[in-house]
Amino acid sequence: MRTKQQHFVPQSYLRRFTSDGKTIQVLDKPNLRTFTSNVRNIAGETGFYNLPTEGAEALGIDPQVAEKALSDLEQSFDAAVGTVLERAAAGDLTVLDARLRRNLAHFLVVQDLRTREKRSAIRQVIEKFGEALAESYPDLKGSAIRAEADEQWLGLFQTAQLFNPEMLRMLTSALLDHIWFLGHSCTGRALYTSDHPFVRRAHYQQPHMGTLGLASPGIELACPLSSSYVLVLSDRVAFREYEDRDNKVLDLEADNVTYYNSLQVLQSYRQVYCSANAFELALQICRERPYVRDPDKIRVVVE
């Protein structure tokens, strides 16, 4: 059986941002439209992870091998998140043990690599590098050459990253080195998520981007786990004063909720999700910074 609509954000994850396990509120940034949707109809595209049929068949590979492998991973992640949220709801102050951290770290790395937003960033890196390379040749300089990456090739490249064991180990290790805590929105305001939910902020003005940014000095990473809880990972050196937060649950003030919701709006590809139609903040950001509404916005600068 072939899966047509392939999600780059798991449906099991999105259900934690619904009121009934099915329907979710959506803000589509390009046209500032809000609407209600079933989770099966968002954060995905037809055949997004499919390998080219002819090439896959020639090698004896199922063209949907990536989609099926990701589905297995999502079940493990859903179970880990469920355990974390159950512990938090029960009032446990320490909710993250070593096993849960490993499971969550592996999924977060994959989640970061698997989205349409990430594919767009890969496209821009390749195209900008190609144009910069052409400019380095005297005969081509000033010729306004435009490099274009093929969508099918981009899909293959992205899939190869998702199943590169060395890369996954390196990035997972980078996450495990950080300080982890669970933020609890106890203000009555729901946390946003999006079609690119694992977001980051570099707190140093010109951070070194080692390990694709996940291990950059001063990095802060966040992924909402439900409408009430957000998982936060912080660089252990830059945020050494947060050591006593490691593995614990902390209550978030209203400003904290605004901060983490803002990151979802700014770094999503085109859609923001919420359990309620509470997109006032998102709409304000989109109107004040109209560039964030453009799915083709500049993500990469080659110097």
C-alpha positions as CSV (number, residue, x, y, z in Angstrom):
1,M,0.0,0.0,0.0
2,R,1.4,3.4,-1.0
3,T,1.2,6.4,1.2
4,K,0.4,9.5,-0.9
5,Q,0.3,12.3,1.7
6,Q,3.7,12.1,3.5
7,H,4.1,14.2,6.6
8,F,7.3,16.1,7.5
9,V,5.7,16.7,11.0
10,P,4.1,13.5,12.5
11,Q,0.4,13.4,12.9
12,S,0.8,11.8,16.3
13,Y,2.8,14.9,17.3
14,L,0.3,17.3,15.9
15,R,-2.6,15.6,17.8
16,R,-1.1,16.9,21.0
17,F,-2.0,20.4,19.8
18,T,-5.7,19.6,19.2
19,S,-8.7,19.7,21.4
20,D,-10.2,16.5,20.1
21,G,-7.3,14.5,18.7
22,K,-8.1,15.4,15.1
23,T,-8.8,19.1,14.4
24,I,-6.2,21.9,14.7
25,Q,-6.2,25.6,14.1
26,V,-3.9,26.8,11.3
27,L,-2.4,30.1,10.3
28,D,-1.2,30.1,6.7
29,K,1.4,32.9,6.7
30,P,1.6,33.9,3.0
31,N,-2.1,34.9,2.8
32,L,-2.7,35.5,6.6
33,R,-5.6,33.1,6.5
34,T,-6.7,31.1,9.5
35,F,-8.8,28.0,9.3
36,T,-9.5,24.7,11.0
37,S,-8.0,21.5,9.6
38,N,-7.7,17.8,10.3
39,V,-4.1,17.0,11.2
40,R,-3.9,14.5,8.3
41,N,-4.2,17.4,5.9
42,I,-1.3,19.6,7.1
43,A,2.5,19.6,7.3
44,G,2.9,17.2,4.4
45,E,3.1,16.8,0.7
46,T,2.3,14.1,-1.9
47,G,5.3,11.8,-2.3
48,F,7.6,14.1,-0.3
49,Y,10.1,11.3,0.6
50,N,9.6,9.0,-2.4
51,L,12.7,7.8,-4.1
52,P,12.6,8.0,-8.0
53,T,10.6,4.9,-8.9
54,E,12.8,3.6,-11.8
55,G,16.1,4.0,-9.8
56,A,14.6,2.4,-6.7
57,E,13.2,-0.6,-8.6
58,A,16.5,-1.1,-10.4
59,L,18.2,-1.3,-7.0
60,G,15.5,-3.5,-5.5
61,I,14.5,-0.7,-3.0
62,D,11.0,0.3,-2.0
63,P,10.5,3.9,-3.2
64,Q,8.8,4.6,0.1
65,V,11.5,3.1,2.3
66,A,12.1,6.5,3.9
67,E,8.4,7.1,4.7
68,K,8.1,3.7,6.3
69,A,11.3,4.1,8.4
70,L,10.1,7.5,9.6
71,S,6.8,6.0,10.6
72,D,8.6,3.5,12.9
73,L,10.6,6.3,14.5
74,E,7.5,8.4,15.1
75,Q,6.0,5.6,17.2
76,S,9.0,5.6,19.5
77,F,9.0,9.4,19.8
78,D,5.3,9.5,20.6
79,A,5.8,7.0,23.4
80,A,8.7,9.0,24.8
81,V,6.8,12.3,24.7
82,G,3.8,10.5,26.4
83,T,6.0,9.4,29.2
84,V,7.5,12.9,29.7
85,L,4.1,14.6,29.7
86,E,2.6,12.0,32.1
87,R,5.4,12.6,34.6
88,A,5.0,16.3,34.3
89,A,1.2,16.1,34.8
90,A,1.8,13.9,37.9
91,G,3.9,16.7,39.4
92,D,7.3,15.0,39.0
93,L,10.0,17.6,39.2
94,T,12.5,15.5,37.3
95,V,10.9,14.2,34.1
96,L,13.8,13.4,31.8
97,D,16.1,10.4,32.4
98,A,19.0,9.3,30.2
99,R,16.9,6.9,28.1
100,L,14.3,9.5,27.3
101,R,16.9,12.1,26.5
102,R,18.5,9.7,24.0
103,N,15.2,8.8,22.3
104,L,14.1,12.4,22.1
105,A,17.5,13.7,20.9
106,H,17.5,11.2,18.0
107,F,14.0,12.2,17.0
108,L,14.8,15.9,17.3
109,V,17.7,15.6,14.9
110,V,15.6,13.7,12.4
111,Q,12.8,16.2,12.8
112,D,15.2,19.1,12.1
113,L,16.4,17.4,8.9
114,R,13.1,16.2,7.5
115,T,11.0,19.3,6.8
116,R,10.2,21.4,3.7
117,E,11.9,24.3,5.5
118,K,15.1,22.2,5.7
119,R,14.8,21.3,2.0
120,S,14.4,24.9,1.1
121,A,17.6,25.8,3.1
122,I,19.5,23.0,1.3
123,R,18.3,24.3,-2.0
124,Q,19.5,27.8,-1.2
125,V,22.9,26.5,0.0
126,I,23.5,24.6,-3.3
127,E,22.2,27.4,-5.5
128,K,24.0,30.2,-3.8
129,F,27.3,28.2,-3.7
130,G,26.9,27.4,-7.4
131,E,26.4,31.1,-8.3
132,A,29.3,32.2,-6.1
133,L,31.5,29.6,-7.8
134,A,30.5,30.8,-11.2
135,E,31.4,34.4,-10.1
136,S,34.9,33.3,-9.2
137,Y,35.7,32.6,-12.9
138,P,36.8,35.7,-14.7
139,D,35.0,34.7,-18.0
140,L,31.7,34.2,-16.1
141,K,31.9,37.1,-13.6
142,G,28.9,39.5,-14.0
143,S,27.0,37.1,-16.3
144,A,24.1,36.8,-13.9
145,I,24.3,33.0,-13.9
146,R,21.5,31.4,-11.9
147,A,22.0,27.9,-10.4
148,E,18.9,25.7,-9.9
149,A,18.7,22.5,-7.8
150,D,16.4,19.8,-9.1
151,E,13.6,18.9,-6.7
152,Q,14.1,15.2,-7.1
153,W,17.8,15.4,-6.5
154,L,17.1,17.6,-3.4
155,G,14.8,14.9,-2.1
156,L,17.5,12.2,-2.5
157,F,20.0,14.4,-0.8
158,Q,17.7,15.2,2.1
159,T,16.8,11.5,2.5
160,A,20.5,10.5,2.5
161,Q,21.0,12.9,5.4
162,L,18.1,11.4,7.3
163,F,19.7,8.0,7.2
164,N,23.4,8.9,7.5
165,P,24.4,7.1,10.7
166,E,27.5,9.1,11.3
167,M,25.7,12.4,10.9
168,L,22.9,11.3,13.2
169,R,25.3,10.1,15.9
170,M,27.2,13.4,15.8
171,L,24.1,15.6,15.9
172,T,22.5,13.5,18.6
173,S,25.6,13.7,20.7
174,A,25.6,17.5,20.3
175,L,22.1,17.7,21.7
176,L,22.8,15.4,24.6
177,D,25.6,17.7,25.8
178,H,23.1,20.5,26.4
179,I,21.0,21.5,29.4
180,W,17.5,20.2,29.0
181,F,14.3,21.4,30.7
182,L,10.6,21.3,30.2
183,G,8.8,24.6,30.2
184,H,5.2,24.6,31.4
185,S,2.8,27.3,30.1
186,C,0.6,27.8,33.2
187,T,-0.8,31.1,32.1
188,G,-3.7,29.7,30.1
189,R,-2.0,30.7,26.8
190,A,-1.5,27.8,24.4
191,L,1.9,27.2,22.8
192,Y,2.2,27.3,19.1
193,T,3.9,24.7,16.9
194,S,4.5,24.7,13.2
195,D,5.5,22.9,10.0
196,H,9.1,23.2,11.3
197,P,8.7,22.8,15.1
198,F,12.4,22.4,16.2
199,V,13.5,26.0,16.4
200,R,16.7,27.7,17.5
201,R,18.1,31.0,18.6
202,A,21.8,31.9,18.5
203,H,22.5,34.2,21.5
204,Y,25.9,35.2,20.3
205,Q,26.0,37.8,17.6
206,Q,28.2,35.9,15.3
207,P,28.1,32.2,16.4
208,H,30.3,29.6,15.0
209,M,27.9,27.2,13.3
210,G,29.7,23.9,14.2
211,T,27.6,20.7,13.9
212,L,25.0,22.5,11.7
213,G,24.3,24.9,14.5
214,L,23.1,22.4,17.0
215,A,26.3,22.7,19.0
216,S,27.0,26.4,18.4
217,P,28.2,28.4,21.4
218,G,25.3,30.2,22.8
219,I,22.7,28.1,21.0
220,E,19.2,27.7,22.5
221,L,16.8,25.1,20.9
222,A,13.1,24.5,21.5
223,C,10.4,22.1,20.5
224,P,6.9,22.3,21.8
225,L,5.6,18.9,23.0
226,S,2.0,19.9,23.5
227,S,-0.1,23.1,23.9
228,S,1.2,23.3,27.5
229,Y,4.8,22.1,27.4
230,V,7.9,23.0,25.5
231,L,11.2,21.2,25.5
232,V,14.2,23.6,25.8
233,L,17.8,22.7,25.2
234,S,20.6,25.3,26.0
235,D,24.3,25.3,25.4
236,R,25.9,24.2,28.7
237,V,28.7,26.7,28.7
238,A,26.8,29.8,27.7
239,F,23.9,29.0,30.0
240,R,25.8,27.6,32.9
241,E,23.5,29.4,35.3
242,Y,20.8,27.1,34.1
243,E,22.5,23.9,35.4
244,D,20.0,23.5,38.2
245,R,17.2,23.4,35.6
246,D,18.6,20.2,33.9
247,N,15.9,17.6,33.5
248,K,13.3,19.5,35.4
249,V,9.9,21.2,34.8
250,L,9.8,25.1,35.1
251,D,6.7,27.3,35.0
252,L,6.8,29.8,32.1
253,E,5.7,33.4,32.5
254,A,3.6,35.1,29.8
255,D,6.7,36.7,28.3
256,N,8.3,33.2,28.0
257,V,5.3,31.9,26.1
258,T,5.4,34.9,23.8
259,Y,9.1,34.3,23.1
260,Y,8.8,30.6,22.2
261,N,5.6,31.2,20.1
262,S,7.5,34.0,18.3
263,L,10.2,31.5,17.3
264,Q,7.6,29.2,15.8
265,V,6.2,32.1,13.7
266,L,9.6,33.3,12.5
267,Q,11.1,29.9,11.6
268,S,8.2,28.0,10.2
269,Y,8.1,27.4,6.5
270,R,4.5,28.7,5.9
271,Q,2.1,27.4,8.6
272,V,1.7,27.9,12.4
273,Y,-0.5,25.6,14.4
274,C,-2.4,26.0,17.7
275,S,-5.1,24.2,19.7
276,A,-7.2,27.4,19.6
277,N,-7.7,30.2,17.2
278,A,-5.3,32.4,19.1
279,F,-3.1,33.8,16.4
280,E,-3.0,37.5,17.5
281,L,0.7,37.3,18.2
282,A,1.5,35.5,14.9
283,L,-0.5,37.9,12.8
284,Q,1.2,40.8,14.5
285,I,4.6,39.4,13.7
286,C,3.7,38.7,10.1
287,R,2.5,42.2,9.6
288,E,5.5,43.8,11.3
289,R,8.0,41.5,9.5
290,P,6.3,40.7,6.1
291,Y,9.4,38.8,4.9
292,V,8.6,35.9,7.3
293,R,5.4,35.2,5.2
294,D,7.4,34.3,2.1
295,P,8.2,30.6,1.8
296,D,11.1,31.6,-0.6
297,K,12.6,34.0,1.9
298,I,16.4,34.2,2.0
299,R,17.8,31.7,4.4
300,V,21.4,31.5,3.3
301,V,24.1,34.1,2.5
302,V,27.3,33.0,0.8
303,E,30.2,35.3,1.4
